[in-house]
Amino acid sequence: MSSAVTPAFQWRSESKNITLICLGILSASMGLKGFLLPSHFIDGGVTGISMLLTHIFGIPLPLLLVLINLPFIFMGYRYVGHLFALKSALAIIGLSLSLVFFSFPEITSDKMLTAIFGGVFIGLGIGLAMRGGSVLDGTEIAAVLVSKAYPVLKVSDVILILNIIIFSSATLFLGIDVALYSILTYFSASKMIDFLLHGIEQYTGVTIVSSQSEEIRVAITEKLGRGVTIYQGKRGFGKRGHNNLEIDIVFTVVTRLEIPALRKEVKMIDPDAFLIQQSIDDTDGGMVKRRSLH
């Protein structure tokens, strides 16, 4: 029976992810062409670097978005997996093509509204794409890789340092007013991403309660390459009437980019599994880093 259900579940899951990514592309395109580009404002991260280089050298933004993000997508292939890298590459290419072929009207000439709502649309786009299992900006991948190479730096520290450099450069080349409005854009986008993803943490702890805990453990360790911890627990009174029955509880720590894949694997095994997500600001020790599956 499970073999008949699984393909349908996979199709629905991937259709939802594709829809989220496409909506994210349209939203980010609206933020860029409808708000930021006409006012010469920039965002943070890799997108901000691309926009700054476009303003300075006149290189087309769609081309820079692909070229600058591409190395981080290749690196993300090893860190997250081939499906994530493929989705992200297609999403970034889709964003670039959207900027080339779609027309968006300039919504407002008010600088404050441009900065705030430009950030809202970009943050909405990035957040939707991440919910769909991809990224539109390689900043987070870059920050994770630098953090791995220099453990003294947290991911949030790397992102902060990168954006300080970007907005300091914007002050030199675009003027202090534009730089300050661009900082407002970045904070607006960040808050929107946080709203969509329920937290700014790099890692998320996931507790899974299921009668098929062994199959879930194997899927997490073998397919996702993550470590798990097994707790001994007992069922309380639930909708199925179980009381005081022993059960294994699975706990794992993943990056927020891996949450869609984890939920998909768990629900394929047990649609009734109970999942709890909790924010983790940082981790130390244990098998937190994704091990190679090769």
C-alpha positions as a printed NumPy array, in Angstrom:
array([[  0.   ,   0.   ,   0.   ],
       [  2.861,   2.366,   0.81 ],
       [  4.351,   1.901,  -2.664],
       [  1.086,   3.169,  -4.193],
       [  0.98 ,   6.215,  -1.934],
       [  4.614,   7.257,  -2.141],
       [  4.741,   8.476,  -5.796],
       [  1.618,  10.594,  -5.288],
       [  3.077,  12.084,  -2.116],
       [  6.353,  12.843,  -3.879],
       [  4.523,  14.524,  -6.751],
       [  2.456,  16.701,  -4.409],
       [  5.518,  17.622,  -2.355],
       [  7.635,  18.593,  -5.345],
       [  4.749,  20.46 ,  -6.979],
       [  4.369,  22.524,  -3.811],
       [  8.116,  23.224,  -3.718],
       [  8.196,  24.282,  -7.372],
       [  5.226,  26.591,  -6.805],
       [  6.944,  28.199,  -3.801],
       [ 10.157,  28.72 ,  -5.769],
       [  8.313,  30.267,  -8.733],
       [  6.409,  32.621,  -6.431],
       [  9.705,  33.493,  -4.757],
       [ 11.271,  34.359,  -8.108],
       [  8.379,  36.659,  -9.027],
       [  8.415,  38.353,  -5.625],
       [ 12.175,  38.959,  -5.679],
       [ 11.943,  40.27 ,  -9.255],
       [  9.235,  42.685,  -8.162],
       [ 11.392,  43.901,  -5.298],
       [ 14.353,  44.483,  -7.59 ],
       [ 12.747,  45.986, -10.71 ],
       [  9.711,  47.586,  -9.088],
       [ 11.529,  49.198,  -6.165],
       [ 15.309,  49.012,  -5.749],
       [ 16.842,  49.296,  -9.218],
       [ 15.022,  52.523, -10.244],
       [ 16.252,  54.203,  -7.027],
       [ 19.767,  52.668,  -7.224],
       [ 19.332,  51.018,  -3.811],
       [ 20.996,  47.687,  -3.072],
       [ 20.365,  44.721,  -0.785],
       [ 22.829,  42.76 ,   1.322],
       [ 24.538,  39.459,   0.545],
       [ 25.457,  38.149,  -2.872],
       [ 22.5  ,  40.003,  -4.409],
       [ 23.829,  43.24 ,  -2.946],
       [ 27.308,  42.58 ,  -4.338],
       [ 25.799,  41.965,  -7.775],
       [ 23.732,  45.162,  -7.614],
       [ 26.699,  47.222,  -6.44 ],
       [ 28.874,  45.959,  -9.297],
       [ 26.058,  46.721, -11.737],
       [ 25.876,  50.327, -10.521],
       [ 29.665,  50.752, -10.634],
       [ 30.614,  48.977, -13.855],
       [ 27.329,  48.735, -15.751],
       [ 27.473,  44.929, -16.013],
       [ 23.95 ,  43.5  , -16.441],
       [ 22.524,  42.391, -13.099],
       [ 21.019,  39.097, -14.389],
       [ 24.448,  38.004, -15.598],
       [ 26.144,  38.896, -12.303],
       [ 23.503,  37.095, -10.245],
       [ 24.299,  33.846, -12.027],
       [ 28.075,  34.249, -12.161],
       [ 28.581,  35.274,  -8.527],
       [ 26.144,  32.731,  -7.093],
       [ 27.361,  29.824,  -9.207],
       [ 30.513,  28.986,  -7.167],
       [ 28.483,  28.85 ,  -3.965],
       [ 25.959,  26.524,  -5.582],
       [ 28.768,  24.13 ,  -6.502],
       [ 29.997,  24.27 ,  -2.901],
       [ 26.465,  23.731,  -1.634],
       [ 26.376,  20.513,  -3.635],
       [ 28.748,  18.946,  -1.114],
       [ 27.233,  20.539,   1.975],
       [ 23.505,  20.042,   1.373],
       [ 23.145,  17.733,  -1.628],
       [ 22.624,  17.524,  -5.37 ],
       [ 18.858,  18.18 ,  -5.296],
       [ 19.339,  21.382,  -3.319],
       [ 22.12 ,  22.513,  -5.677],
       [ 19.986,  21.771,  -8.76 ],
       [ 16.939,  23.584,  -7.384],
       [ 19.039,  26.575,  -6.339],
       [ 20.79 ,  26.82 ,  -9.689],
       [ 17.465,  26.704, -11.541],
       [ 15.935,  29.235,  -9.124],
       [ 18.783,  31.726,  -9.6  ],
       [ 18.703,  31.279, -13.371],
       [ 14.928,  31.736, -13.214],
       [ 15.368,  34.986, -11.275],
       [ 17.844,  36.237, -13.862],
       [ 15.537,  35.36 , -16.762],
       [ 12.64 ,  37.026, -14.959],
       [ 14.641,  40.246, -14.696],
       [ 15.425,  40.094, -18.408],
       [ 12.026,  39.215, -19.867],
       [  9.426,  40.465, -17.358],
       [  8.475,  44.115, -16.957],
       [  7.578,  45.513, -13.546],
       [  6.319,  49.078, -13.051],
       [  8.087,  51.445, -10.683],
       [  5.723,  51.39 ,  -7.707],
       [  6.766,  54.558,  -5.889],
       [  9.397,  57.273,  -5.966],
       [  9.314,  57.715,  -2.187],
       [ 12.726,  56.579,  -0.918],
       [ 11.508,  55.333,   2.454],
       [  8.713,  53.251,   0.924],
       [ 11.109,  51.967,  -1.731],
       [ 13.636,  50.83 ,   0.874],
       [ 11.071,  49.143,   3.123],
       [  8.844,  47.443,   0.569],
       [ 11.694,  46.589,  -1.775],
       [ 13.169,  44.654,   1.131],
       [  9.809,  43.087,   1.926],
       [  9.387,  41.717,  -1.614],
       [ 12.982,  40.477,  -1.808],
       [ 12.77 ,  38.878,   1.638],
       [  9.464,  37.276,   0.705],
       [ 11.038,  35.865,  -2.457],
       [ 14.104,  34.481,  -0.685],
       [ 11.97 ,  33.013,   2.1  ],
       [  9.546,  31.317,  -0.291],
       [ 12.439,  29.85 ,  -2.269],
       [ 13.994,  28.492,   0.932],
       [ 10.66 ,  26.974,   1.939],
       [ 10.735,  25.263,  -1.439],
       [ 14.18 ,  23.776,  -0.757],
       [ 16.404,  26.204,  -2.68 ],
       [ 18.054,  29.622,  -2.352],
       [ 18.039,  32.777,  -4.466],
       [ 21.158,  34.145,  -2.772],
       [ 24.355,  32.23 ,  -1.985],
       [ 25.21 ,  34.284,   1.113],
       [ 24.153,  31.646,   3.596],
       [ 26.088,  28.91 ,   1.821],
       [ 29.173,  31.136,   1.77 ],
       [ 28.783,  31.93 ,   5.467],
       [ 28.481,  28.252,   6.407],
       [ 31.617,  27.366,   4.441],
       [ 33.655,  30.173,   6.006],
       [ 32.387,  29.154,   9.45 ],
       [ 33.542,  25.59 ,   8.831],
       [ 37.001,  26.789,   7.776],
       [ 37.27 ,  29.205,  10.743],
       [ 35.324,  27.698,  13.683],
       [ 35.904,  30.829,  15.78 ],
       [ 33.382,  32.612,  13.531],
       [ 29.679,  31.849,  13.754],
       [ 27.549,  31.893,  10.624],
       [ 25.823,  35.075,  11.81 ],
       [ 29.234,  36.717,  12.328],
       [ 30.283,  35.94 ,   8.761],
       [ 27.047,  37.363,   7.324],
       [ 27.425,  40.498,   9.44 ],
       [ 31.041,  41.067,   8.332],
       [ 30.103,  40.523,   4.672],
       [ 27.289,  43.056,   4.839],
       [ 29.441,  45.629,   6.64 ],
       [ 31.882,  45.422,   3.725],
       [ 29.058,  45.693,   1.16 ],
       [ 27.379,  48.734,   2.706],
       [ 30.698,  50.449,   3.427],
       [ 31.522,  50.072,  -0.267],
       [ 28.077,  51.429,  -1.143],
       [ 28.847,  54.528,   0.91 ],
       [ 31.979,  55.154,  -1.187],
       [ 30.454,  54.498,  -4.611],
       [ 26.768,  55.382,  -4.252],
       [ 26.726,  57.961,  -1.459],
       [ 25.824,  57.804,   2.197],
       [ 22.076,  58.412,   1.656],
       [ 21.768,  55.469,  -0.719],
       [ 23.841,  53.294,   1.623],
       [ 21.624,  54.114,   4.603],
       [ 18.445,  53.4  ,   2.66 ],
       [ 20.032,  50.158,   1.449],
       [ 20.724,  49.108,   5.04 ],
       [ 17.037,  49.672,   5.755],
       [ 16.227,  47.486,   2.756],
       [ 18.452,  44.725,   4.104],
       [ 16.826,  44.78 ,   7.55 ],
       [ 13.366,  44.777,   5.989],
       [ 14.277,  41.747,   3.856],
       [ 15.819,  39.966,   6.85 ],
       [ 12.703,  40.413,   8.962],
       [ 10.503,  39.077,   6.177],
       [ 12.73 ,  35.995,   5.796],
       [ 12.603,  35.454,   9.559],
       [  8.829,  35.717,   9.501],
       [  8.548,  33.045,   6.806],
       [ 11.088,  30.645,   8.253],
       [ 10.195,  31.07 ,  11.957],
       [ 13.636,  31.963,  13.205],
       [ 17.071,  33.153,  12.17 ],
       [ 18.979,  30.178,  13.561],
       [ 21.358,  28.275,  11.346],
       [ 20.478,  24.953,  12.988],
       [ 17.102,  23.521,  13.905],
       [ 16.515,  20.704,  16.373],
       [ 13.792,  18.285,  15.277],
       [ 12.134,  15.77 ,  17.613],
       [ 10.204,  12.987,  15.88 ],
       [  7.706,  10.732,  17.654],
       [  6.666,   7.764,  15.528],
       [  5.992,   4.056,  15.833],
       [  8.34 ,   3.601,  12.858],
       [ 11.324,   5.246,  14.521],
       [ 13.861,   2.712,  13.214],
       [ 12.926,   3.348,   9.571],
       [ 13.09 ,   7.104,  10.214],
       [ 16.504,   6.752,  11.874],
       [ 17.843,   4.885,   8.849],
       [ 16.43 ,   7.481,   6.441],
       [ 18.023,  10.373,   8.356],
       [ 21.44 ,   8.736,   8.704],
       [ 21.63 ,   7.063,   5.298],
       [ 19.744,   9.467,   3.009],
       [ 20.343,  12.824,   4.705],
       [ 23.733,  12.019,   6.23 ],
       [ 22.762,  13.419,   9.653],
       [ 23.372,  12.013,  13.107],
       [ 20.489,  11.142,  15.416],
       [ 19.885,  10.585,  19.12 ],
       [ 17.318,   8.012,  20.266],
       [ 15.337,   8.599,  23.47 ],
       [ 13.285,   5.984,  25.272],
       [  9.808,   7.311,  25.924],
       [  6.248,   6.275,  26.643],
       [  3.034,   7.185,  24.874],
       [  0.405,   9.097,  26.803],
       [ -3.252,   9.311,  26.034],
       [ -3.599,  10.231,  22.362],
       [ -6.16 ,  10.129,  19.599],
       [ -5.454,   6.406,  19.089],
       [ -6.013,   5.654,  22.77 ],
       [ -2.478,   4.406,  23.526],
       [ -1.421,   4.691,  27.126],
       [  1.962,   4.039,  28.725],
       [  3.377,   2.184,  25.698],
       [  7.144,   2.384,  25.203],
       [  8.385,   4.114,  22.054],
       [ 11.681,   5.352,  20.633],
       [ 11.872,   9.124,  20.085],
       [ 14.26 ,  10.403,  17.385],
       [ 16.098,  13.698,  17.752],
       [ 18.314,  15.253,  15.067],
       [ 19.874,  18.608,  14.253],
       [ 19.705,  19.934,  10.671],
       [ 20.194,  23.208,   8.869],
       [ 17.039,  25.079,   7.936],
       [ 17.82 ,  24.392,   4.281],
       [ 17.435,  20.659,   4.985],
       [ 14.102,  20.858,   6.841],
       [ 11.909,  20.321,   3.713],
       [ 13.885,  17.181,   2.801],
       [ 13.701,  15.87 ,   6.38 ],
       [  9.942,  16.405,   6.641],
       [  9.456,  14.733,   3.271],
       [ 11.406,  11.621,   4.301],
       [  9.592,  11.336,   7.64 ],
       [  6.107,  11.775,   6.181],
       [  6.811,   9.238,   3.453],
       [  7.569,   6.669,   6.151],
       [  4.855,   7.659,   8.636],
       [  2.237,  10.272,   7.639],
       [  1.072,  10.356,  11.288],
       [  4.533,  11.101,  12.713],
       [  4.638,  13.936,  15.275],
       [  7.422,  16.485,  14.561],
       [  8.597,  19.28 ,  16.849],
       [ 11.021,  21.98 ,  15.594],
       [ 13.018,  24.145,  17.952],
       [ 15.472,  26.977,  17.421],
       [ 19.167,  26.337,  18.042],
       [ 21.438,  29.372,  17.985],
       [ 24.673,  27.389,  17.803],
       [ 26.107,  23.915,  18.365],
       [ 29.378,  22.436,  19.51 ],
       [ 30.609,  18.846,  19.262],
       [ 28.723,  15.828,  18.011],
       [ 27.989,  15.005,  14.38 ],
       [ 26.334,  18.292,  13.445],
       [ 28.093,  18.72 ,  10.107],
       [ 26.576,  16.658,   7.309],
       [ 28.698,  13.598,   6.679],
       [ 29.533,  12.466,   3.176],
       [ 27.28 ,   9.755,   1.77 ],
       [ 29.873,   8.62 ,  -0.759]])
